[in-house]
Amino acid sequence: MTEKIKVGGVIQNDQLASISVLAMKDRPGIAAAVLDALGERNLNVQFVVQVIDHEEHDQMVLCIDRADLASCLAALDGLRPNVQPAAVVPRPEVAAIAIFGPDFRERPGIAGRMFRALAAHGINILAISTSISTVNCIIALSDLKEAYAAICEQFDLP
């Protein structure tokens, strides 16, 4: 086994649902429209990833508190005429698991090691978000305990 990399800790959230808003025609204001519709209803988005695909369509994955799923879906339904998604796909039971620590920007390979550890345990990643100090991914809620064990095997935690 390779040497464990020291990290600052693990953050977990087992109270999430995700919503994928798929194949919206890319144009200025799409992300604003989606996030404003939720914010205006006091619905907090805890995780968001957006990308433009090869056909110039926006793909968004949002994570919200599981208790807010129905309200978020209703808000997004009101946007359909404006943003015209090909599909809005809810996942009512997801979790976030992240590692954090200082100096990730100066330590290559941390995200790859985390994702390899999850893959070795048969855990599929549904979405990824990173920053200078955090590697965060969304997984099925049922995989959270195993994901934590996988991370503990690979990283030196406080």
Contacts in CASP RR format, 6 or more apart in sequence:
PFRMAT RR
TARGET T0000
AUTHOR 0000-0000-0000
METHOD contacts of the structure
MODEL  1
MTEKIKVGGVIQNDQLASISVLAMKDRPGIAAAVLDALGERNLNVQFVVQ
VIDHEEHDQMVLCIDRADLASCLAALDGLRPNVQPAAVVPRPEVAAIAIF
GPDFRERPGIAGRMFRALAAHGINILAISTSISTVNCIIALSDLKEAYAA
ICEQFDLP
4 154 0 8 1.000
4 155 0 8 1.000
4 156 0 8 1.000
5 107 0 8 1.000
5 110 0 8 1.000
5 113 0 8 1.000
5 154 0 8 1.000
5 155 0 8 1.000
5 156 0 8 1.000
6 155 0 8 1.000
6 156 0 8 1.000
7 99 0 8 1.000
7 100 0 8 1.000
7 101 0 8 1.000
7 110 0 8 1.000
7 155 0 8 1.000
7 156 0 8 1.000
7 157 0 8 1.000
8 99 0 8 1.000
8 100 0 8 1.000
8 101 0 8 1.000
8 102 0 8 1.000
8 157 0 8 1.000
8 158 0 8 1.000
9 99 0 8 1.000
9 100 0 8 1.000
9 101 0 8 1.000
9 155 0 8 1.000
9 157 0 8 1.000
9 158 0 8 1.000
10 97 0 8 1.000
10 98 0 8 1.000
10 99 0 8 1.000
10 100 0 8 1.000
10 148 0 8 1.000
10 151 0 8 1.000
10 152 0 8 1.000
10 157 0 8 1.000
11 96 0 8 1.000
11 97 0 8 1.000
11 98 0 8 1.000
11 99 0 8 1.000
11 100 0 8 1.000
11 134 0 8 1.000
11 136 0 8 1.000
12 95 0 8 1.000
12 96 0 8 1.000
12 97 0 8 1.000
12 98 0 8 1.000
12 144 0 8 1.000
12 148 0 8 1.000
13 46 0 8 1.000
13 95 0 8 1.000
13 96 0 8 1.000
14 95 0 8 1.000
14 141 0 8 1.000
14 144 0 8 1.000
15 65 0 8 1.000
15 66 0 8 1.000
15 67 0 8 1.000
16 46 0 8 1.000
16 47 0 8 1.000
16 63 0 8 1.000
16 64 0 8 1.000
16 65 0 8 1.000
16 66 0 8 1.000
16 94 0 8 1.000
16 95 0 8 1.000
16 96 0 8 1.000
16 138 0 8 1.000
16 141 0 8 1.000
17 63 0 8 1.000
17 64 0 8 1.000
17 65 0 8 1.000
17 66 0 8 1.000
17 68 0 8 1.000
17 69 0 8 1.000
17 72 0 8 1.000
17 90 0 8 1.000
17 91 0 8 1.000
17 92 0 8 1.000
17 93 0 8 1.000
17 94 0 8 1.000
18 47 0 8 1.000
18 61 0 8 1.000
18 62 0 8 1.000
18 63 0 8 1.000
18 64 0 8 1.000
18 90 0 8 1.000
18 91 0 8 1.000
18 94 0 8 1.000
18 126 0 8 1.000
18 127 0 8 1.000
18 138 0 8 1.000
19 61 0 8 1.000
19 62 0 8 1.000
19 63 0 8 1.000
19 64 0 8 1.000
19 69 0 8 1.000
19 72 0 8 1.000
19 73 0 8 1.000
19 76 0 8 1.000
19 88 0 8 1.000
19 89 0 8 1.000
19 90 0 8 1.000
19 91 0 8 1.000
20 59 0 8 1.000
20 60 0 8 1.000
20 61 0 8 1.000
20 62 0 8 1.000
20 87 0 8 1.000
20 88 0 8 1.000
20 89 0 8 1.000
20 90 0 8 1.000
20 91 0 8 1.000
21 34 0 8 1.000
21 58 0 8 1.000
21 59 0 8 1.000
21 60 0 8 1.000
21 61 0 8 1.000
21 62 0 8 1.000
21 76 0 8 1.000
21 83 0 8 1.000
21 85 0 8 1.000
21 88 0 8 1.000
22 57 0 8 1.000
22 59 0 8 1.000
22 60 0 8 1.000
22 85 0 8 1.000
22 86 0 8 1.000
22 87 0 8 1.000
22 88 0 8 1.000
22 89 0 8 1.000
23 53 0 8 1.000
23 55 0 8 1.000
23 57 0 8 1.000
23 58 0 8 1.000
23 59 0 8 1.000
23 85 0 8 1.000
23 86 0 8 1.000
23 87 0 8 1.000
24 30 0 8 1.000
24 57 0 8 1.000
24 58 0 8 1.000
24 59 0 8 1.000
24 60 0 8 1.000
24 83 0 8 1.000
24 84 0 8 1.000
24 85 0 8 1.000
24 86 0 8 1.000
25 56 0 8 1.000
25 57 0 8 1.000
25 58 0 8 1.000
25 84 0 8 1.000
26 52 0 8 1.000
26 56 0 8 1.000
26 57 0 8 1.000
26 58 0 8 1.000
30 58 0 8 1.000
30 83 0 8 1.000
31 48 0 8 1.000
31 50 0 8 1.000
31 58 0 8 1.000
31 60 0 8 1.000
33 79 0 8 1.000
33 82 0 8 1.000
33 83 0 8 1.000
34 60 0 8 1.000
34 62 0 8 1.000
34 76 0 8 1.000
34 79 0 8 1.000
34 83 0 8 1.000
35 45 0 8 1.000
35 48 0 8 1.000
37 75 0 8 1.000
37 76 0 8 1.000
37 78 0 8 1.000
37 79 0 8 1.000
38 44 0 8 1.000
38 45 0 8 1.000
38 62 0 8 1.000
38 64 0 8 1.000
38 72 0 8 1.000
38 75 0 8 1.000
38 76 0 8 1.000
39 45 0 8 1.000
40 75 0 8 1.000
41 71 0 8 1.000
41 75 0 8 1.000
43 64 0 8 1.000
43 68 0 8 1.000
43 71 0 8 1.000
43 72 0 8 1.000
43 75 0 8 1.000
44 64 0 8 1.000
44 65 0 8 1.000
44 68 0 8 1.000
45 62 0 8 1.000
45 63 0 8 1.000
45 64 0 8 1.000
46 63 0 8 1.000
46 64 0 8 1.000
46 65 0 8 1.000
46 96 0 8 1.000
47 61 0 8 1.000
47 62 0 8 1.000
47 63 0 8 1.000
47 96 0 8 1.000
47 127 0 8 1.000
47 129 0 8 1.000
47 136 0 8 1.000
47 138 0 8 1.000
48 60 0 8 1.000
48 61 0 8 1.000
48 62 0 8 1.000
48 63 0 8 1.000
48 129 0 8 1.000
49 60 0 8 1.000
49 61 0 8 1.000
49 127 0 8 1.000
49 128 0 8 1.000
49 129 0 8 1.000
50 58 0 8 1.000
50 59 0 8 1.000
50 60 0 8 1.000
50 61 0 8 1.000
51 58 0 8 1.000
51 59 0 8 1.000
52 58 0 8 1.000
52 59 0 8 1.000
53 59 0 8 1.000
57 86 0 8 1.000
61 126 0 8 1.000
61 127 0 8 1.000
61 138 0 8 1.000
62 72 0 8 1.000
63 94 0 8 1.000
63 96 0 8 1.000
63 127 0 8 1.000
63 138 0 8 1.000
64 72 0 8 1.000
66 92 0 8 1.000
66 93 0 8 1.000
69 90 0 8 1.000
69 92 0 8 1.000
73 88 0 8 1.000
73 90 0 8 1.000
76 85 0 8 1.000
76 88 0 8 1.000
77 88 0 8 1.000
80 88 0 8 1.000
91 126 0 8 1.000
91 140 0 8 1.000
93 140 0 8 1.000
93 141 0 8 1.000
93 142 0 8 1.000
94 126 0 8 1.000
94 138 0 8 1.000
94 139 0 8 1.000
94 140 0 8 1.000
94 141 0 8 1.000
95 138 0 8 1.000
95 139 0 8 1.000
95 140 0 8 1.000
95 141 0 8 1.000
95 143 0 8 1.000
95 144 0 8 1.000
95 147 0 8 1.000
96 136 0 8 1.000
96 137 0 8 1.000
96 138 0 8 1.000
96 139 0 8 1.000
97 136 0 8 1.000
97 137 0 8 1.000
97 139 0 8 1.000
97 144 0 8 1.000
97 147 0 8 1.000
97 148 0 8 1.000
97 151 0 8 1.000
98 134 0 8 1.000
98 135 0 8 1.000
98 136 0 8 1.000
98 137 0 8 1.000
99 110 0 8 1.000
99 114 0 8 1.000
99 134 0 8 1.000
99 135 0 8 1.000
99 151 0 8 1.000
99 155 0 8 1.000
100 133 0 8 1.000
100 134 0 8 1.000
100 135 0 8 1.000
101 133 0 8 1.000
101 134 0 8 1.000
102 133 0 8 1.000
103 133 0 8 1.000
104 110 0 8 1.000
104 130 0 8 1.000
104 132 0 8 1.000
104 133 0 8 1.000
104 134 0 8 1.000
104 135 0 8 1.000
105 132 0 8 1.000
105 133 0 8 1.000
110 135 0 8 1.000
111 128 0 8 1.000
111 130 0 8 1.000
111 135 0 8 1.000
113 154 0 8 1.000
113 155 0 8 1.000
114 135 0 8 1.000
114 137 0 8 1.000
114 151 0 8 1.000
114 154 0 8 1.000
114 155 0 8 1.000
115 125 0 8 1.000
115 128 0 8 1.000
115 137 0 8 1.000
116 154 0 8 1.000
117 150 0 8 1.000
117 151 0 8 1.000
117 153 0 8 1.000
117 154 0 8 1.000
118 125 0 8 1.000
118 137 0 8 1.000
118 139 0 8 1.000
118 147 0 8 1.000
118 150 0 8 1.000
118 151 0 8 1.000
120 150 0 8 1.000
121 143 0 8 1.000
121 146 0 8 1.000
121 147 0 8 1.000
121 149 0 8 1.000
121 150 0 8 1.000
122 143 0 8 1.000
122 146 0 8 1.000
123 139 0 8 1.000
123 140 0 8 1.000
123 143 0 8 1.000
123 146 0 8 1.000
123 147 0 8 1.000
123 150 0 8 1.000
124 139 0 8 1.000
124 140 0 8 1.000
124 143 0 8 1.000
125 137 0 8 1.000
125 138 0 8 1.000
125 139 0 8 1.000
126 137 0 8 1.000
126 138 0 8 1.000
126 139 0 8 1.000
126 140 0 8 1.000
127 137 0 8 1.000
127 138 0 8 1.000
128 135 0 8 1.000
128 136 0 8 1.000
128 137 0 8 1.000
128 138 0 8 1.000
129 136 0 8 1.000
129 137 0 8 1.000
130 136 0 8 1.000
139 147 0 8 1.000
151 157 0 8 1.000
END
